[in-house]
């Protein structure tokens, strides 16, 4: 079964509504230069025919029809490097990726704190080649979001996300293989994801085999209850109460982590909508990144590794 059908996850796209009245039109753009992107060698997406394409929306950059996964490093100043690394998984409903707002901007902010960050451009479900058809498909998908049933728990999503899990596993393997070069402690590699990227983060945690994130961040992803592994990593969660996708779906994931006596921190913001990411907004949801960094510091992840 296709991931979009298995998960009902296509509505989970990380576009959101920025605070300012930015242009919501999807404007095709040339593929940006990505000189530091590293191919993950997980192979082309089976059956894919549409080529990778890029567009601008909300004054930010997105890509879709990704068929070859890559990982882009954002390394800190060696004088600031603390040995911690984070795989950053943008959202986009497994149809598109919010590469700038939920990828590059997050990675740059982490690198400024001494954390080696790596943006994962994972393979996606195919979408129509031409922009008008793509826009219609996304509008149709989102229009029925409120009526859809709750998303499956992460421990039941692995089958539908096999290519994406393979990409995440390859990302962790690459960072560990070059840990000395990148000044990374192999035992301090975490993962943070947004929306669909949060789904991928959770699935990687429970079904990623050798990936084994040391800590995870779930930013406006679904919060369905699940079976928590005994060695589940510390988890940071951020969600806006007015999120149209997950704001009224309960907090089962938080309760699952607490019942398993695993570390969890949950920030529920009054306002912020879905997809706020690194957009400048007047809502307190903009503080999620500072909260995430403070949480990392509390777990001694910003202290240089001995």
Order of alpha helices (4+ residues) and beta strands (2+ residues): alpha-beta-beta-beta-beta-beta-beta-beta-alpha-beta-alpha-alpha-beta-alpha-beta-beta-alpha-beta-alpha
